[in-house]
Amino acid sequence: MDNSEDFNRILFESLPIGLALTRLDGTIVDINPAFAEMLGRTSEEVYRLSYWDITPAEFKEEEHRQLQSLHAFGQYGPYEKEYLHADGHRVPVRLQGRILKRNGEDFIWSSIEDITITKLAERDVNRFKATLDETLDCVFMFKSDSLKFFYVNQGAIKQVGYDLDEMMDMTPFDIKPEINEAQFRDIIAPLVEGNQKITTFETIHEHKDGHRIPVEIFLQYIQLSNEEPHFIAIVRDITERKQAEHILQKTNEELEERVQQRTAEYLQAKEEAERANRAKSQFLSSMSHELRTPLNAILGFSQLIEMDAKKEIVRENAQEIINGGNHLLELINEVLDLSKIESGNVEFFIQSHSLNENLNYALCMIKPLVDKNSIQIIDNVSSLPDIDINVDERRFKQVLLNILSNAIKYNSENGKVTIDCSLNDENMLCLSIVDSGEGLTPEQHDSLFKPFDRAGAENSHIEGTGLGLVISRGYIEKMGGQLTVESVVGKGSCFWIKVPLS
């Protein structure tokens, strides 16, 4: 018997679960170490306390109900409550007990289990579920064998319209009208077989009332060692995205149709403009040729009159006719050149030519004009080693003559013209012709290369047609170069002629 009591005492002392013997008034009679440790106290400290000293006030009503059960049935619990720990925090416990008679007195024999870890786990689960319920996405979890849902969040319930009990008897393909079970199992097969970690696809969910919802699904297979394998699906309602895509597609179609219409209108207008331009060029070409014949006759007879005239006044009148005729002939030639450039009918024979030879030719041709206007020519190019350029020689000479004659005609009295050149990194010759004239205003600068626009010199004594610069730029661009101008009022102008090197 003594051995039995010793054994029971050893067992009482060593059990990890809390054990306590108390009187009906709450006096603590006996406890094991596990119970004292649960409270963060020594056994001696616990014996000095009453059962009510370690129970929070809000549980006393429940305690009295359990005492009533104890008196009525001889036992109480199990039920959950909290104890006050020595450091002030509360210890969640689950306890149950029964009446124990000892020496004719009734005692309460209780077993107490610390459920702190369980409560923490429940709290984490509840927090996780609350988080899932608050998320904007819908969460569905279903088993891998039966495919039945075992968890859905509030978002999922709201999306498909079924209540929680109804959902627990359903499967994913019950809310997917376009997918049957076999098709769904084909979708999840790569996840089960381990070939994919996650799959994403778009489908349709059908609401309980019958309306359909376009959704995007992120599906993952979960297989943990201590749990049955299952699936978790994060489902996103993409109704707004689909509407936006539809609007965007419709807008793109309308835009494409509008672009095609505008393109057709542009091509038609371009064709009409080209046809009109060709007609204009043909008209100008034929008219230029038609005008030359009578004009040459006028010039020829005017020269005969000048030669045979006895009176000075007759000779002077004949000279005016000749001057006017020559000016008109120059204009006709320039109009013909411009029409050829615009129509693309000008043939260029681009070859390697000497810069110095072309420049010296032009300087010789303008010498009478230089002497007439008392202009100083500063040639900084001819003294340099000769440079070979790729140009159509005849038209390049025409450009040089045009730019140089303008630099002389629009110069100041006793002014000067400076000619320089350099090479740039683009394998181009940069020839500059700078005059010391009045220069150009920004407005004159903008209109300089427009046909028949002489930048304000129309009413001056300086002869010109307003076509020379337009033709010159056209020639230079056809030869792969550029013709540009820089000018400051009161400081003259600089024309840049850029052409390819050989």
DAHU-V321872 format. One line per field, one symbol per residue. ss: DSSP state (H for helix, E for strand, - for the rest). psi: psi as a letter, one per 30 degrees, with the letter a starting at -180 (. if undefined). burial: 1 if it has 9 or more other ideal C-beta (glycine too) atoms within 8 Angstrom, else 0. Layout:
# DAHU-V321872
ss: ???
psi: ???
burial: ???
This chain:
# DAHU-V321872
ss: -HHHHHHHHHHHHH---EEEEEE---EEEEE-HHHHHHH---HHHHH--EHHHHE-HHHHHHHHHHHHHHHHH-EEEEEEEEEE-----EEEEEEEEEEEEE--EEEEEEEEEE-HHHHHHHHHHHHHHHHHHH---EEEEEE----EEEEE-HHHHHHH---HHHH---EHHH------HHHHHHHHHHHH-----EEEEEEEEE-----EEEEEEEEEEE-------EEEEEEEE-HHHHHHHHHHHHHHHHHHHHHHHHHHHHHHHHHHHHHHHHHHHHHHHHHHHHHHHHHHHHHHHHHHHHHH---HHHHHHHHHHHHHHHHHHHHHHHHHHHHHHHH------EEEEEHHHHHHHHHHH-HHHHHHH--EEEE--------EEEEEHHHHHHHHHHHHHHHHH------EEEEEEEE----EEEEEEEE------HHHHHH--------------------HHHHHHHHHHH---EEEEEEE---EEEEEEEEEE-
psi: eeeeeeeeeeeeefkfkkkkkllffgkkeklleeeeeefglleeeefflleffgkkeffeeeeeeeeeeeeefgllaklkakljlegflkjklkllalkkkjhgkkljjkkkkjgeeeeeeeeeeeeeeeeefflflkkkkllfefgkkfkkleeeeeefflleeeefglleffgjfgkaeeeeeeefefeefgfkekkklkakkklefflkjklkkjkkkkjleglkklkkkjkkkgeeeeeeeeeeeeeeeeeeeeeeeeeeeeeeeeeeeeeeeeeeeeeeeeeeeefeeeeeeeeeeeeeeeefkekeeeeeeeeeeeeeeeeeeeeeeeeeeeeeeefggkkkiklklkeeeeeeeeeeegeeeeeeghkkkjjgefflkkkkljljeeeeeeeeeeeeeefeegllkhalkkklllklfghkkjkkjklhafakleeeefgegkkgjghggeglfkklfgfeeeeeeeeeefggakjlkkkkkfgaljkkjklkl.
burial: 0000000000010010011111100101001101110110001011001110011000110110011011000011101011111000001111111111000000111111111000100000000010011010011111110011100110111011000000110111100100100011101100110000001000111110000111111111110000000111111111000100000000000000000000000000000000001101110110010011001101100110110010000110011011001111111111111111111001000000101101111110010011001010101110000011111110111111111111111110001111111010000111111111101100011011000001101000000111111111111111101010101000011111111110
